[in-house]
Amino acid sequence: MTAFAAAPLDPARARRKPVSLRRTVWLIARRELNARLRTKSFLIGTAVSLAVLTAFVLMQSALFAGEPTSRVGLSGQATAITGQLQDQANSRGVAVRTVLIDDLGAGETMVADGELDVLVSGAPAALRVLVRETLDEDLRKALNAIVQEQVLRAQLAAVEDLDPDQVLDTVADATADVHALGPPDPSHDQRLAVALVIVAMLYMALLLYGTMVAHGVVEEKSSRVVEVLLATVRPWQLLLGKVVGLGLVGLAQFTVIGAVGLILATATDVLTITGAATSTLVWGIVWYLLGYLFYATVFASAGSLVSRQEETQSVLLPITMVLVLAFVLGFGLLSRAPSGTATTVLSLIPPFSPILIPGRIALDAVQGWEIALAAVLTLLSVAGLAWLGGRVYAGAALRTGARLKLREALQS
């Protein structure tokens, strides 16, 4: 303790301090790079990740395509056709979930935000249908059948001497009046695929390298290496160097997987929106860095609370569950309502931003101010977590034995 207390009094050492600190952090980071980046496990892991990612996305695409469910809002007099619509849709093999909408204006907003696929209003014999881009052809036929049935009933009830040909012509001409908020986006399916791919990549990278940081901390504690290291460097320098080093390894792997996947998809004409996909990959790299800084500090702090590898999983479980929740929400919200209120709000919350924002960028469903605000909030959170994590790590790094409580580490 005397040597550390006396060192700042030396003017020459004080003048060299900024360079020395940067060099110390880089030396620790380079140690992690040399230990991880040049190993066969890194190359094998990268190849396996590419294979697993491809299989995962194909599986998810098959699931989404297998059982589509159309969310249909019914407003005003159209609420009377709820049963008929279900029957007509079932007879055509279409899954429909109906929602009663009290306010027509609110229903139109829900269609615009992607929270509803279809909004039906008006009298049953003259239905008005609002969609965002296009109406499913089977659902169109179901609605037309309802309108035609209502018109036929009206004709039969209003006329005593019926002309069958005239009645049939009148019924055949009766269809639902369909309106779209905008032209269909021919690249929507590809954008959705790119969004789901970037979400899966970010989830795997953040989980893998965040967990790796924690296991590295525990390994150094259990082997007493941390005691040797802390004899020459400060706790926050060791923590920062480890986070930076493993972050660079993760960045390299993330970039390689994304670039190879993009090149292969473009070369085989599977992907035609190369510009949008490239932009999404760049944003994915940016948000990987932000997300990694956010989660890695928390993972490292949590890892410092235990001294044995078998205890690591239990202390990391709450952090892992947050990442899993962000991943599950990302897949659900991005595929159903990328511009919805819930998606917008959640994408601004730092634990969810690194997953949701890049996906919304891929779908062109996010505004510039939302990206900027999410980035600022994430950076502020990273600064706060770095300060708190540094205190936890400093208080727990040299303490072995039973698992420490967070309060005990902060009081050390």
C-alpha positions in Angstrom: 0.0 0.0 0.0 2.9 2.3 0.7 4.3 2.0 -2.8 0.9 2.8 -4.4 0.4 5.8 -2.0 3.8 7.2 -2.7 3.8 6.8 -6.4 1.7 9.9 -7.3 4.1 12.1 -5.4 6.8 11.5 -8.0 6.5 14.4 -10.6 8.1 12.4 -13.4 5.7 9.5 -12.9 2.7 11.9 -12.6 3.7 13.4 -16.0 3.8 9.9 -17.6 0.5 8.8 -16.1 -1.8 9.3 -19.0 0.4 7.4 -21.4 1.0 4.7 -18.9 -2.7 4.2 -18.2 -3.5 3.8 -21.9 -0.6 1.4 -22.4 -1.6 -0.6 -19.4 -5.2 -1.0 -20.6 -4.0 -1.9 -24.1 -1.5 -4.5 -22.8 -4.3 -6.2 -20.9 -6.6 -6.0 -24.0 -3.8 -7.4 -26.2 -3.4 -10.3 -23.8 -7.1 -11.2 -24.3 -6.7 -10.8 -28.0 -3.7 -13.1 -28.2 -5.4 -15.7 -26.0 -8.7 -15.8 -27.9 -8.3 -14.5 -31.5 -5.5 -16.9 -32.7 -7.0 -20.0 -31.3 -8.7 -22.8 -33.4 -11.8 -22.5 -31.2 -12.3 -19.0 -32.5 -12.2 -20.1 -36.2 -14.3 -23.2 -35.5 -16.8 -21.1 -33.5 -17.1 -18.6 -36.3 -17.8 -21.3 -38.8 -20.3 -23.1 -36.6 -22.0 -19.7 -35.9 -22.5 -19.2 -39.6 -24.1 -22.6 -40.0 -26.3 -22.3 -37.0 -27.4 -18.8 -37.9 -28.4 -19.9 -41.4 -30.3 -22.9 -40.1 -32.0 -20.8 -37.4 -33.2 -18.1 -39.9 -34.5 -20.7 -42.3 -36.4 -22.4 -39.5 -37.9 -19.1 -38.3 -38.9 -18.2 -41.8 -40.7 -21.5 -42.2 -42.5 -21.0 -38.9 -43.7 -17.5 -39.8 -44.8 -18.7 -43.3 -46.6 -21.8 -42.0 -49.4 -20.3 -39.9 -50.1 -16.6 -40.6 -52.7 -15.0 -38.5 -54.4 -11.9 -39.7 -55.4 -9.4 -37.1 -58.8 -7.9 -38.2 -60.3 -4.9 -36.4 -64.1 -4.6 -36.7 -65.7 -1.2 -36.1 -69.2 0.1 -36.1 -71.9 -2.0 -37.9 -69.1 -4.3 -39.1 -68.9 -5.9 -35.6 -72.1 -7.9 -36.6 -70.1 -10.0 -39.0 -67.7 -11.4 -36.4 -69.1 -14.9 -36.6 -69.5 -14.9 -40.4 -66.0 -13.7 -40.9 -64.6 -16.5 -38.7 -66.6 -19.1 -40.6 -65.6 -17.8 -44.0 -62.0 -17.5 -43.0 -61.9 -21.0 -41.6 -63.4 -22.5 -44.7 -60.6 -21.0 -46.7 -57.8 -22.1 -44.3 -57.1 -18.5 -43.1 -56.4 -17.9 -39.4 -58.1 -14.7 -38.3 -58.1 -13.0 -34.9 -60.8 -10.3 -34.6 -60.6 -7.2 -32.4 -63.5 -4.9 -31.7 -62.5 -1.3 -32.3 -64.6 1.5 -30.7 -62.9 4.5 -32.3 -62.5 4.3 -36.1 -59.6 6.9 -36.0 -57.7 4.8 -33.4 -58.2 1.7 -35.6 -56.7 3.5 -38.6 -53.7 4.5 -36.5 -53.3 0.8 -35.4 -53.2 -0.2 -39.1 -50.6 2.4 -39.9 -48.5 1.2 -36.9 -48.8 -2.4 -37.9 -50.8 -3.4 -34.8 -53.7 -4.4 -37.1 -53.5 -6.0 -40.5 -57.0 -5.1 -41.5 -59.7 -2.7 -40.3 -63.3 -3.4 -41.4 -66.0 -0.8 -41.0 -69.4 0.1 -42.5 -72.6 -1.8 -43.0 -72.3 -5.6 -43.7 -73.7 -5.1 -47.2 -71.1 -2.3 -48.0 -68.0 -3.1 -46.0 -65.0 -0.7 -46.1 -61.7 -2.4 -45.6 -58.5 -0.5 -44.7 -55.0 -2.2 -45.0 -51.5 -0.8 -44.8 -50.4 -2.1 -48.1 -52.1 -5.2 -49.5 -55.0 -7.5 -48.5 -54.6 -11.2 -48.3 -56.4 -12.7 -51.3 -58.2 -15.4 -49.2 -59.3 -12.8 -46.7 -60.5 -10.6 -49.5 -62.7 -13.5 -50.8 -64.0 -14.1 -47.4 -65.1 -10.5 -47.0 -66.6 -10.4 -50.5 -68.6 -13.6 -49.7 -70.1 -11.8 -46.6 -71.0 -8.7 -48.6 -72.6 -10.8 -51.4 -74.6 -12.8 -48.9 -75.9 -9.6 -47.3 -76.8 -8.1 -50.7 -78.6 -11.2 -51.7 -80.6 -11.2 -48.5 -81.6 -7.6 -49.1 -82.6 -8.3 -52.7 -84.7 -11.2 -51.7 -86.4 -9.2 -48.9 -87.1 -6.1 -51.1 -88.5 -7.6 -54.3 -91.6 -9.8 -54.7 -91.2 -10.8 -58.3 -87.5 -11.6 -58.6 -85.5 -11.9 -61.8 -82.9 -14.6 -60.9 -80.4 -13.3 -63.5 -80.6 -9.8 -62.2 -80.2 -11.0 -58.6 -77.2 -13.0 -59.5 -75.6 -10.1 -61.4 -76.2 -7.8 -58.5 -74.8 -10.2 -56.0 -71.7 -10.9 -58.1 -70.9 -7.2 -58.4 -71.0 -6.7 -54.6 -67.5 -6.7 -53.1 -65.7 -5.1 -50.1 -64.3 -1.7 -50.7 -60.6 -2.0 -50.0 -58.3 1.0 -49.3 -54.5 0.9 -48.7 -52.6 3.5 -46.7 -49.6 3.2 -49.1 -48.3 1.1 -52.0 -46.9 -2.4 -51.2 -43.2 -2.6 -50.4 -41.8 -5.3 -52.7 -38.7 -5.6 -50.4 -40.6 -6.1 -47.2 -39.9 -9.8 -46.9 -36.2 -9.4 -47.5 -36.0 -6.5 -45.1 -37.7 -8.6 -42.4 -35.3 -11.5 -43.1 -32.3 -9.1 -42.7 -33.9 -7.7 -39.5 -34.3 -11.1 -38.0 -30.7 -12.1 -39.0 -29.2 -9.0 -37.3 -31.3 -9.5 -34.2 -30.1 -13.2 -33.9 -26.5 -12.2 -34.5 -26.5 -9.4 -31.9 -28.2 -11.7 -29.4 -25.6 -14.5 -29.8 -22.6 -12.1 -29.8 -23.7 -10.2 -26.7 -24.6 -13.3 -24.8 -21.4 -15.2 -25.9 -18.9 -12.5 -25.2 -20.6 -11.1 -22.2 -20.6 -14.6 -20.6 -16.9 -15.0 -21.7 -16.0 -11.8 -19.8 -17.7 -13.2 -16.6 -16.0 -16.6 -16.9 -12.6 -14.9 -17.5 -13.0 -12.9 -14.3 -14.0 -16.0 -12.3 -11.1 -17.9 -13.8 -8.6 -15.3 -12.8 -10.0 -15.2 -9.3 -10.0 -19.0 -8.8 -6.4 -19.3 -10.1 -5.2 -16.3 -8.1 -3.9 -14.7 -11.3 -5.9 -11.6 -10.4 -3.8 -11.1 -7.3 -0.6 -10.9 -9.4 -2.2 -8.6 -11.9 -3.6 -6.2 -9.2 -0.2 -5.9 -7.7 0.8 -3.8 -10.7 -2.4 -2.4 -12.2 -5.5 -0.9 -10.7 -8.8 -2.9 -10.7 -10.6 -0.6 -13.1 -7.6 -0.9 -15.6 -7.8 -4.7 -15.4 -11.6 -4.6 -15.9 -11.4 -2.2 -18.8 -8.6 -4.0 -20.5 -10.5 -7.3 -20.3 -13.7 -5.8 -21.6 -11.9 -4.0 -24.5 -9.9 -7.1 -25.4 -12.8 -9.5 -25.6 -14.9 -6.9 -27.2 -12.5 -6.6 -30.1 -12.5 -10.4 -30.5 -16.3 -10.3 -30.6 -16.2 -7.4 -33.1 -13.9 -9.3 -35.4 -16.2 -12.4 -35.3 -19.4 -10.4 -35.7 -18.0 -8.5 -38.7 -16.7 -11.7 -40.4 -20.0 -13.5 -40.0 -22.0 -10.5 -41.2 -19.7 -9.7 -44.2 -19.5 -13.4 -45.4 -23.3 -13.8 -45.0 -23.9 -10.6 -46.9 -21.6 -11.6 -49.8 -23.0 -15.1 -50.1 -26.6 -13.9 -50.1 -25.9 -11.2 -52.7 -23.8 -13.5 -54.9 -26.6 -16.1 -55.0 -29.3 -13.5 -55.6 -31.0 -14.5 -52.4 -30.7 -10.9 -51.3 -31.4 -8.0 -53.8 -31.5 -5.1 -51.3 -27.7 -5.0 -51.0 -27.6 -1.3 -50.0 -30.1 -1.7 -47.2 -28.5 -4.9 -45.9 -25.0 -3.3 -45.9 -26.4 -0.3 -44.0 -28.0 -2.6 -41.5 -24.7 -4.5 -41.0 -22.9 -1.2 -40.3 -25.5 -0.2 -37.8 -25.4 -3.7 -36.3 -21.7 -3.2 -35.7 -22.3 0.1 -34.0 -25.0 -1.3 -31.8 -22.9 -4.4 -31.0 -20.3 -2.1 -29.6 -22.8 -0.1 -27.5 -24.6 -3.3 -26.4 -21.4 -5.0 -25.5 -20.2 -2.1 -23.4 -23.5 -2.1 -21.6 -23.7 -5.8 -20.9 -20.0 -6.7 -20.6 -19.6 -4.4 -17.6 -22.6 -6.0 -15.9 -21.4 -9.5 -16.7 -17.9 -8.7 -15.4 -19.2 -7.2 -12.2 -21.5 -10.2 -11.6 -18.6 -12.6 -12.3 -16.4 -11.0 -9.7 -19.0 -11.9 -7.0 -18.2 -15.6 -7.2 -14.9 -17.6 -7.0 -15.9 -20.9 -8.7 -17.0 -21.5 -12.3 -19.9 -23.7 -11.1 -21.4 -20.7 -9.4 -21.1 -18.5 -12.4 -24.4 -19.5 -14.1 -26.5 -18.7 -11.1 -25.2 -15.2 -10.7 -25.4 -14.5 -14.5 -29.0 -15.8 -14.8 -30.8 -12.4 -14.3 -28.6 -10.7 -16.9 -29.1 -13.6 -19.3 -32.8 -13.5 -18.9 -32.9 -9.8 -19.8 -31.0 -10.6 -23.1 -33.3 -13.5 -23.8 -36.4 -11.3 -23.2 -34.9 -8.7 -25.6 -34.3 -11.4 -28.2 -37.8 -12.9 -28.0 -39.5 -9.4 -28.0 -37.3 -8.5 -31.0 -38.5 -11.4 -33.1 -42.1 -10.9 -32.1 -42.4 -7.1 -32.4 -40.3 -6.7 -35.5 -42.3 -9.2 -37.4 -45.7 -7.9 -36.4 -45.5 -4.2 -35.5 -42.1 -2.6 -36.0 -43.5 0.9 -35.8 -46.0 0.2 -33.0 -46.0 2.1 -29.7 -44.7 -0.8 -27.7 -41.8 -1.4 -30.1 -40.9 2.3 -30.1 -40.9 2.6 -26.3 -39.0 -0.6 -25.7 -36.4 0.2 -28.3 -35.5 3.4 -26.3 -34.8 1.4 -23.2 -31.0 0.6 -23.0 -31.2 -3.2 -22.3 -33.4 -3.6 -25.4 -32.0 -0.9 -27.7 -29.1 -2.9 -29.1 -31.5 -5.6 -30.3 -34.5 -3.6 -31.4 -32.9 -0.5 -33.0 -30.9 -2.3 -35.7 -33.9 -4.5 -36.5 -36.1 -1.4 -37.0 -33.4 0.2 -39.1 -33.5 -2.8 -41.4 -37.2 -2.5 -41.7 -37.0 1.3 -42.3 -39.4 1.6 -39.3 -37.4 4.0 -37.1 -36.8 7.7 -37.2 -33.5 9.5 -36.8 -34.3 11.0 -33.5 -35.2 7.6 -32.0 -31.8 6.2 -33.0 -30.0 9.3 -31.5 -32.1 9.2 -28.3 -31.5 5.4 -27.9 -27.8 5.9 -28.4 -27.5 8.7 -25.9 -29.5 6.8 -23.3 -27.4 3.7 -23.8 -24.1 5.7 -23.5 -25.3 7.3 -20.3 -26.2 3.9 -19.0 -22.8 2.5 -20.0 -21.1 5.4 -18.1 -23.2 4.7 -15.0 -22.7 1.0 -15.1 -19.0 1.4 -15.7 -18.7 3.5 -12.5 -20.8 1.1 -10.5 -19.2 -2.0 -12.1 -15.7 -0.6 -11.3 -16.6 -0.3 -7.6 -18.1 -3.8 -7.5 -15.1 -5.3 -9.2 -12.6 -3.4 -7.0 -14.4 -4.6 -3.9 -14.8 -8.2 -5.0 -11.8 -9.1 -7.2 -9.6 -10.1 -4.3 -12.2 -11.8 -2.1 -12.5 -15.5 -2.5 -14.7 -18.1 -0.8 -18.4 -17.9 -0.6 -20.5 -15.8 -3.0 -20.5 -12.1 -2.2 -23.6 -10.0 -2.1 -23.7 -6.9 -4.2 -23.9 -4.7 -1.0 -20.9 -6.3 0.5 -18.8 -5.7 -2.6 -19.8 -2.0 -2.7 -18.9 -1.6 0.9 -15.4 -3.0 0.5 
